[in-house]
Amino acid sequence: MAPLLDLGKRKALDLDDVPFLDDSDSVHGISPKFKSKISSMSATGQHTDVTTVKLVKALVLTTWKLIIITAVYALLRTVTSYVGPYLIQYFVDYLNETPRSSKEGYVLVLAFVVSQLVEGLSSRHLLFRSQQLGIRVRSALIAIIFQKGLALSSHSKQGSSSGELINVVSLDAERVGNFNWSMHELWLLPVQISLAMVILYSTLGLAAFASLAATVLIMLANIPLGRIQRNYQEKTMNGKDARMSSLSEILRNMRILKLQGWELAFLSKVKELRKVEMHWIKKYVYTSSMLISVFFGAPAFVAMITFGTCILLGIPLEAGKVLSALATFKQLQGPIYSLPDTISSIIQTKVSLDRICSFLLLEESASDAVTKLPNGSTDKSIEVRNGRFCWDKSSEVPTLQDLNFSVRQGMRVAICGTVGSGKSSLLSCILGEIPKISGEVQTCGRIAFVSQSPWIQSGTIEENVLFGTKMNRERYKKECLLGFLASKTVLYVTHHVEFLPSADLILVLRDGKITQLGNYQEILRSGDELMEFVVSHKGALSTLNMSERPNVNFDSTYHPGGEGNTLVIAEDKHDDNSEEEIVDNETAGLAVTYGLSLNMLQGWAIAVLCSLENKMISVERILQYANIPSEPPLTLSESRPDCQWPIKGEIELRNLHVRYAPQLPSVLKGLTCTLPGEKKTVMEDGKNWSAGQRQLVCLGRVILKRRKVLVLDEATSSVDPVTDNLIQNTLKVQFPECTVITIAHRITSVLGCDKVLLLDNGEIAEQDTPAKLLEDKSSLFSKLVSEYTMGSDYK
């Protein structure tokens, strides 16, 4: 490490300067060993029947070498720490001798030096190996927890919140890993007491048993407090789970909360959950304070009992004996003082292990839900026979039933149906995500899935497309849909009728059943479900001939936002004052007694300084986060609008420029327009962020509010044409006096509006009524409608 430390002194280290991590310390090295140990103890070969005892046994078998190494270092440190107290009496007797033997003095000094050197080295190696052991334990637990989270069944995912998973990884696994600092304290305590008894009996005789009785009495006093602490710890973790679950949900939906003005309401809910958590934390801390108070006075209590017994038994208290006893009591002060923390650590670790086991015992997705065939073994990419599936196994009505279909390689399959008909569930059954009641699902080849709510990572479009794979520029620039997917089997769920004619096979679902199956023309001739969609779609296109329509009302607004931080600040202050003067023999012995711990104090001070330097990185990150510009206050008392605002629903934009961040280009450039009250406006530029059923719930909330100004951002993009027409007609009848701003891609949703704003490159390219824009065949809006009509052509 010397070259690395020297390099770090000369420049800031980067990843290229740091040596590679040993394979045994990496997740790739430790995780397979740990999983194999758990599997060997399980009757099923999996970790679905793991218990706390089995989990501990697997951890021990995985890291047994390091456990033995740390045990040897801990024992060596303990034994050498009692050499000093044992030699103090001989040291004082040597100083009182006349004449003194130089050889004997050199031997005493050498014994002191060697014992302190061995104690210091063993302590440093114990610290390093214990930290290494903790890293391996945490890595093994986090890996198996993560893999378990990926394998959870739908029922288990519904029963466990994201807050619980976060706590299991960030708190429980961390706490079990940190137990390595306390794991040797319990079995070393009898060793330390035995060594102390040997020293005390050699100096004080029978009075040593009085010190033993006092020590045992102090240890027994801890038992009831330890039980109370365990109960408080469990209650604290339950409160933490509830708070983290709520915070996670709030942060995921912060944009909705901010624009609905619900910040204060949800903040009060989080504060109430935090109040419950703090109630149990306070009780836990009070109990810990009682333990610390009891054990802090333990050395003085043991010394008082021991010396009092000496006086009663008539044992002479000479300087050497007293100093040796005081040094021994001081050595016992550490383990006795840390005993509450050790017991508390054991309790917390036991609770965390129980929580990890409970998580590992959750139901997993059935491994036989989908039969995966090797590539080239069949010409069918997907085949489902007599399939019955249900998200909730206790439900009497299955989510999907009577599924029978097959998809040949290279086919394009469209899946359509009303909201809640089971389209997404059908894809889930192919992926093996939904519990299978009966039937058989077979797939051939690898499957890629694009969900309705995609996960977009923070970064560039290129990074999101690559998703961690190596860049192949030639492959990246090729057209995906017309190139790579031309020979692939593609299944897509859609509500857009214009995409159906290009499909080789169409599946129409209603109430979890496939009601129609075939190509576009075959299904049209059979009538029923698909014809209803097409007729609704055609009816919507007929509004091209209409100039005036009633108003449509929606209120669905989104605003990006989110906040969350965890702040932990720790301070340690240390003062070392040393004075040097000529002392007598007894004072010299006393100085040696209390000087035995200086090497440990020095090592501890160095470790604390290094830790402090590392923790300053967290302070810098907190300062960086605190300097992020904040939004204005939720309430501006000097700018509060009238209580009846808005009255007319009129909106006016004057030279509006908008960008997502100061360093990014403007996305809206100089917009100036007026949106009159009681008029409907359509803006052809938006993105699909919502699913069908959630959109209906959001629309229902809008209807109940009855606002003067409503905003609709792709609010019907995931609903079928029949439902869309029903929503449009309902809003037209019930809310004729509201201003509605709509962002939509579906042309049929905008043709009945009073005014259209067509945006191009962040600027208003056209604005007028739909009828006037359609009269001008050269207008962008007219061309857009023509394209849409041609794409929707059917016979």
N, C-alpha and C positions, 0 to 999 in steps of 0.2 A: 504493500500500500504506500510505501514511502515515495516512489516515483509519481504516483497519482496525487498524493498530498502536495508534493513539490510543484506539480503542474497546476493544481488548483490554487496555489499561492500566487502563481504568475499570471493566470488568466481564468476567466469563467469557463467551467467545464461544460462540454456538450456531450451528446450521446456517443459520438465517435471516440471520445476520450475514456469513457467508462468501459471496463472489461465486461465481457458477456457473463450473464448469470449462469451459475452452475446448474446443470440439468436437474439435479436432485432438489434444488430450491425453487424450481419453476413449476408452474401449474401443469405443464405437459409431463413433467417427471413424477410429481407427487400424486396427481389425480388418478391415473390408472392403478397405482398400487393401492390407494385408499378404496377405490371402487371394488377392486378384486377382493380385498379383505372383507368388505361388507357383504359382497355377493356370496363368499364362502360360508358366511354365518347364517345366511338366509335360506329357508327351505325352498323358496321359489327361485333363488338365484338372482333376485332383484332386491332393491332396498325398500320395498313396499311394506315389509313387516319388521323393520328395524326398531329396536328399543333403545332407551338411553344407555343401558349396559352394553349392548352390542355396538353402539356408536362409539362409546369410550374405548371398548376393546379394540375396535378397528383402528382408531386413532393411535392407540398405544402400539399395536403391531406394525403400523406404518412408520412410526417415528421412534421405535424402541432404541435404536442406537444413540440418537441424540438424548433421549431420556436418561440412558445409562451414563453417557458422558457428563451431562449436567449434574446427575446425582453424585458422581465421583468428585467433580469440582466443588459441589456444595458441601460434601462431607469433608474434603480436604480443607476448605475455607473454615468450616466450623471447628475442626480439631485444632488447627493452627491458631485460631483466635483465642483459645483457652491456654495456650502455652505461656503467654505473657502474665495473666493472673496467677498461674501456678508458680512462675519464677520470681514474682515480686517479693515473696517472703524471703527467698534465698538472697535476693538482691539487697534487701534491707539488712539482713543478718550479715551479709558480706561487708556492708558499709560500717557496721558496728564492730567488726572484728579488728583486733589489734594483736599482732601485725596482720596485714592483708596479703593474700597470695595473688600475685599478678596473673598467674596462669588461670586461677579460678575466675578472676575478673574478666579475662579475655573470653573464657568459655561462656560466661553469662551474657556478655555483650554479643558474641557470635550467635548464641541461641536466640536472643531477642531479634537480631537483624534477620537471621534466616527465617524465623517464624513469621515476621512481618512481611518479608519478601514473598514467601510462599503464599501467604494470605492475600496479598495484593494481586499477585499474578493469577491465582485461582479465582479471585473475585472478578477480574477483568475477563477471563476466559468464560466464566459462568455467565456473565452478562451477555457476551457475544453469542454463545451457544443457545442461551435461553431465547434471545431475540430471533435467532435462526429457527429454533423450534416453533416459536409462535407464528412466524411467517409461513412455515410449512403447514401448520394446522389450519390457519386461516385460509390459505390457498386451497387446501383439500376440501374444506367445508363450503367455501364460496362456489367452487366448481360444481360440487354435487347439488347444491341448492339451485344454482343457475340451470343446470340440466334438468332438475326436477321441475322448475318453473316452466320450461319449454314443453315438458311432457304432461302437464296437468290436463285433466279432462275438463270439459266445459262446465260440469257441475262443480268441480273443485275451484275453478276460476271464479264462478259466481259466489262461492262461499268464502273466499279469501280475498281481502282487499289488497290494493297495491301498497298501502301503508304497512301492512303486516309483512309483505315480502321485503320492503325496504328495511324494516327493522331487523328482520331475520339476517339479512346480509350485512348491514352496516353496524348493528349493535350486537346481536347474539353471536355471530361468527367471530367478531372482533373480541368479544368478552371471553369466549372459549380460548381463542388464541393467546390472550393476555394472561390466562391462568398459569402459564408456564412460570411466571414470576413467583407464584405462591405454591406451586405443586410440591416442592420439597420441604416447605416450612413445617408441615404437620409431622412427618416422620423424623425430621431433624430435631424437633422440640424435645422428645424423650432423650435423644442423644445429648443435646445440650444440657438438659437437666441432670443426666447421669454424670457428665463431665464436671458440672458445677458441684454436684454432691461429692465427687471424689476430692475436689479441691477443698471444699468447705469441711469435709470430714477430716482431711489431713491437717487442717489448721484449727478448726473449732470443735472437733469431736462430735458428741451427740447433738450439739446445737444445730448441726447441719440438717437433722431431720425436722426441726422446727421450721427451717426455711423451706424444706420440701412441702410440709403441710400447708404453709402460707401460699406457696406457688400453686398447689393443687386447688386450694380454696378459691383463688382468683380465677383459675381456669373454669371451675364449676359454675362460677357466677355468670359466665358467659352463655350458658346453655339456653335459659329462657329468653334472653334478649336475642339470641341468634334465631330462634323460632319466630319471634315477632318480626325480625328483619326479613325473613324469607317471605312471610305473608305480605308485608309492605312492598317488597320487590316485585312480586307477581302483580299486585294491584297497580303499581307504577307502570309496568310494561303494558298492561292492558290499556291504561289511559294513554300511553304513548302511541300505541297502535291506532286508537280511535282518532287521535289528533293528526297523526301522519296521514291516515286515510283521507280525512277531510281536507287537509292541506293539498294533497296530491290531486284530488278531484277539483279543488278550487283553482289551482294553478293550470290544470289542463283546460279549464273553461273560463279563464280570466277575461278573454275578450268579450264574452257574452255578459259576464258579471259587470264589467266596467261600463258597457253601453246600456245596460239595463238599470244602472245605478244601485246595484246590490252590494257594493263593497262593504258598507258599514254593517249591513245585516249579516253577511257571512263572516265578517271580522268578529262580530259579537259571538257568533256560534263557535268560532275557533277559540276565542278567549274563554268561553265557558268550558270547553274541553281542556284547555290548558289549566284552568283553575282546578278541575278535578285531578289532573295529573300532578299539579303542584301540591295539592292536599296530601297525596300519598308520598310525594318526594319529601315534604317537610317532616312527616312522621318518620320516614326512613332516616333522614338526617338527624332528627332528635334522638332516635335510638342509637345511631352511630356515635353521637356525642356522649351519650351515657356510657357506652362501652369504652370510648377513648378516655373519659374522665376516670373510670375505674382503673384501667390498666396504666394510665399515666402515673398514678401514684403507687403502682405495684412494687417497683424496686425499693422505694422508701418504706413501704409497708413490710416487705420481706426483711429488709435490713433491721427495722425496729423489732420485729418478732425474734429474729436470730440473735441480735445483741442482747435483747432482754432476757432470752433464754440462757445466754452465756452468763449473765449476771446472776440469775437464779441458781444456775448449776455451779457457780464459782469458777468458771473457766476464765483464766486471765486474758485480758484483751491487750495484747502487745501490738506495737506499731506494725510489725510485719504481717501479723495475722489479720489485723483490722484492714490494712490496705489491700491485702490479697482478697479478703472477703468483699470489700467494696468494688474491686476490679471485677470480681466474679459476678456480683449483682449487676454491675454495669453491662457486662456481656449478656446477662439474662434479660436486661431491660429491652434490648432490641427485639428478640423473638416474642417476649410477653407483650410488648407494646404493639407489635405487628400482628399479634394473634387475632384481635378483632377484625383487622383488614383481611387476614387470611380466611377466617371463617366467613366473613361477608363475601369474599371472592368465591369461596366454595359454593355458597348459597346462590349467588348470581350466576355462576357457571352452571349449576344444576338446573336453574330455571331456564337458562338459555339452551342447554342441551335438550331439555324437555320440549321447548318451543321448536327447535330444529327438527326433533323427531316427529313432532306433530305435523310439521310441514311435509316431511318426507313420507309420512303415512297417508297423505292425501291421495285420492284416486287419480290414476293416470289414464290417458287415452288408451283404448284397447289396441294392442300391437297387431291384432289380426283383423282390424276394421277394414283394411284395404290389402288385397293380395297384389304384390308387385311382381310382375313377370319380367324376365330379362329381355333386353332389346332384341328385336328380330324374331322372337318366339311366336308372334301372332301379328295379324294385320289389323287388329283392333287396339286402338289406344286406350279406350275406356269402355267398360261393360259393367252394367248394373243389372242384377237379376233378383226379382222379388224383394226389393229393398224396402225395409221399414226402419226409420230413424226417428229419434226423439231427443231433444236437448235435455228434457227432464224425464228421467226414467220412471218416476212415480206417476207421471201423467198418463191418463187413460187414452188420450187422443194423441197419436204420434204426429210429429212435425211433418214428416214425409212418409208416404206409404204407397204401396203398389208401384214401385219404380221398376221399369223394365225398358232398357234402351242400350244401344251400343253405338260407339263412334269409331269409324275407321280412321286410319292414319291419314293425315293431311286434310281432314274435313274442317270446315268452319261451321260451328254450331252456335246458334243464337238461342238464348233463354229469356223468355218474357212472361209477363203475368202481372196481376194486380198487386198493390202494396200488401205485403204480408203473405203472399202466396207460397213462399218458400224458395225463391230464386237463389238467395245467398246460401241458404241451408243446403241446397242441391250441390253447390260448389264445395261446401264444407264436408259433405258426405264423401265426395271424391278425394278430398284431402285427408280424410280420416279424422276430422275434428269433431264430428257429431257422433254421439253414441249410437251404435248399430243394435237394433233389436233383433232383426233377422235379415236373411238375404246374403248376397255376395257382391263385393265390389272388386273389380280387377283393373289394374292400370299397367301400361307397358311404356317404359321410358321415364325420363325425368320430367318433373312438373314445376312450372313457374307460376306464381300467383300474384296478381295485381288486385289489391283490395279496393273497396269503394272509398275508404278513407286511408289513402296511402301515407306511409311514413316518409316524410321529407326531412333529411338531416340538414343541419346548419352547414352550409358550404356552397360550392358552385354546382351548376347543373351537371357538369362533367363528373364531379366527385359523386353525385347522387346516382348517376347512370352507371358508373363503374362499380360503385358499392364495394370498394376494397380490392377489386381485381386489377390486374396489371393492364396498363393502357396499350391498346393496339390501334394506332391512329387510323389505319386503313379500314379496319373492321368497324371502328367507331363512327366513321363518316358515311358508311353505307346506310341505305334506307332500310329501316328495321321491318316495317310492316310488309313492304313489297319484296324485300330481299330475304332476310333470315326466316320470317314467319311464313313464307310462301309454301314451304313443304311441311310446316308444323301443324299439329292439330290445335285448333283455337276454339275455346268456349268463351263466349262473352254474354254478360247479362245486360240487357238494354230495355229502355222504355221508348226508344226512338224508332218509329215504324220505318223510317227511311233506310235504316240499316238492315232490315230483315230480308229484302229481296236478294242480297248478295250471299246469304247464308246457304250452305248445302243442306243443313238440317235445322229445324226450329222446334224447340220444346216449349209448349204453352202450359203454364202451371196455374192451378187454382186450388186453394185449401190443401196444399201439400201433395197434390196428385198431378200427374201429367195428363191433361185432358186432351191435348192434341200433339201430334208428332208427325213431321214430314217437312217437305220443302215449302216455299212460300206459296206457289200456285195450288198445290194440293190442299193446304190448310185453308186457303181462301175459298176454294170450292166446297169445303166441308162446313163452312160457316162457323157459328158459335163464337168461341173466345177471341180468336185473333181477328175475326171480322168486326167484333165490337171495338177493338182498338183502332182498326183501320177506319171504320166509320166515324169514330170520334175524331181521329186525325183529319179525315177529309172534311168533317164539319168545321173544324177549326180553320182549315185553309180557306173555307168559303167566306171567311170574314174579309178577304181581299176586296170584295165588292161592297163592303159597308164602310161608311164614312164616320158615323158617330155611334158611340157605345157608352153605357153607364160606367161609372168609376169602379176600379178594383182596389181593394184595400189590403195591405200587408204591413207588418212591422217586424222586420227581421234584420237587426243591425249587429255588426261584429266590429270589434276594435282590438288590435293586438295589444297584449299586456301580460304581465306576470311578474311576480316578485317572490323571493324566498331566500333566506339566508340562515346560517347557523353560526353563532358567534361563541367561541370559547376562548377566554383570556386567562392566562395563568402567570403568576409572578412568583419568583423566588428571590429572597435577599439573604445574603450571607456576609457575616462580619467575622474576620479572624483577627484577634488581638494577641500578640505575643510579647512577653516581657522576659528579660534575661537578667539574673542576678545571682549572687552567691547564696546558696541555700544549705540548710543542715540535712542530715541523713534522712530524717522522716519526711521532710518536704521533698527531697529528691525522689523518694519512693512514691509519694503522692503524685508528683509530676509524671513519673513513669506510668502510674496507674491510669491517668487520664490522657496520657500521650499515646497509648496503645491504639486509639481509634483515629489518630491523625491521618494515617495512610488511607484508611477507608473514606475519611472526610475529604481528602484531597482528590481521590478518584471520583467521588460523588460530585464534587464541585466542578470538575472538568466535564463530566457527563452532563451536568445541568447547564453549563455554559454552551456546550455544543447543541443541546436540545433547544436552548433559548434562541440560538442563531437560526436553527431550522424553523422554529415557531414564528420567527419574524416574517417569514415568507407568507404565513397566513395573515399576519397583520397587514402586510403590503397588499394582499389580495382583497382584504376587507376594505382597506382605504381606497383601492381602485374601484371597488363596487360602490362605496359610499359616494364617490365623485361622479358617478353616472348621473346625468341631468334627470331630475324628477319631474313628474307632471305637476301642474298647478294644483292647489288644494281642491278637495272635493266640493267645497262650498266657498264661493266668493261673495261675501256679504254686500260688497259695494256694487256688484254687478248682477244681483239676483233679478230674474225676469218677473213680470207680473204673474200672479197666481193663476190667471186664466190663460197664460201663454201655452201653446200658440192658439190664436183665435181664428185666423184666416187659413193657415196652412200654406202661406206663400213663402217660397224660398228664392233668394237672390244670390247669385255668385258674381263677384267682381274681380276680374283678373286673378283668378285662383291658380296658384302654383303649389304643387304637392310633390314631395319626395319621401321615400321610406327612411332615409338617413342622410345626414348632412353631406357625406362624401359620395352619395349616389346621384345619378341624373334624375331630373324631374320626370315623373310619370304623368302628371297633369300640367299643362303648360298654358297659362293665361286664359282659363275658362271664364267667360262672361255670359251669363244668361239669367233669365227670370223664369221661375216655374210658378205659374199662377195658381192660386188656391182653387180647390175643387176640380183639379185637372189630373189626368193620368199621364205619366211620362215613362217611356221605355228607353233604356240605355243598352245598346248591344255590345256589351263587354263584361264578362264575368266568368267566374270559375265555380266548379261544382265542389262544395264542401260538405254537403249534408246528405243523409240517407232518407229514403221515402217516409218511413214511419216517424222518424224524428222530425222531419219537416212538417208532417201533419200536426204533431204535438205543438211545434213552434207556431204554426198558423192558428191553432186553437187558442194559444195564449194571446196572439195578436187580436183575435176576434173579441176576446173578453176585455181587452184594454180600450178599444174604441178611441184610438188617437186621431188627431186631425191630420197628422203626417205619418204615413206608413212607408217602410222601405222593405223591398223584397229582393234578396240577393240569392238567385238561383234556388228559390224556395220550393219550386215544383220540378226541379230537374230530375229527381229520382223517383217521381211518381208516374204512373202510366197515363196515357192520354185520357182515359175515361175518368180517372180520379181528378186529373188536371181540369178537365171541363166542368166537373161537378164543383170543384173549389172556385173556379172563376165565376160560375153562375151564382153560387151562394153569396160570394162577396159583392157581386154587382147588385144583388137585391137587398142585402142587409146593410151595406155601407155605401150609399150613393153620394155622400158629402165629404169624403176624405181625399186628400192629395196622396197619390201613390207613386213612388219611384221604384221602378223594377229594373233589375239587371238580369238578363236572360239570354240564353242561346236558342231557346225554342221559339221560333218565329210565331207560332200560333198563339203564344201567350201575350204578344205585344200588338197584334194587328187591330185590336179593338180600343186602343188607347187614343187619347186626345192629341198627344204630341210625342214625337220621337226625336231623341238626341242621339246621333250616330257619331261615336268617337273613333278617331283614327290617329294613332301615334300620340295619344295624350291630348288631342285637340278636338274641338267640335267640328266635324266635317260637314254635317248636315243637321238641320232641325226644322221640322214642320209636322203637319198632320200626316198620318200614314197614307191617306188617300192622295194628297198632293205629291208626296214623295213617290208614290207608285205611278202617278201619271207621267212623271219625268223618267223615261226609260233609261236615261243616262245616269241617273242618281245611283249612288252606292247602295242605298237601301233597296231600290228596285232590283238591282243586280243580285243583292243578297237574297231577296225573296224568290227571285227566279231560280237561283241555285238550289235553294231549299225545296222549291216545288219540283224541280227536275229530280232531285234526290229522293223525293217522296212519290215519284210516279209509279203507279201500279194499275193494273188492269183487272 
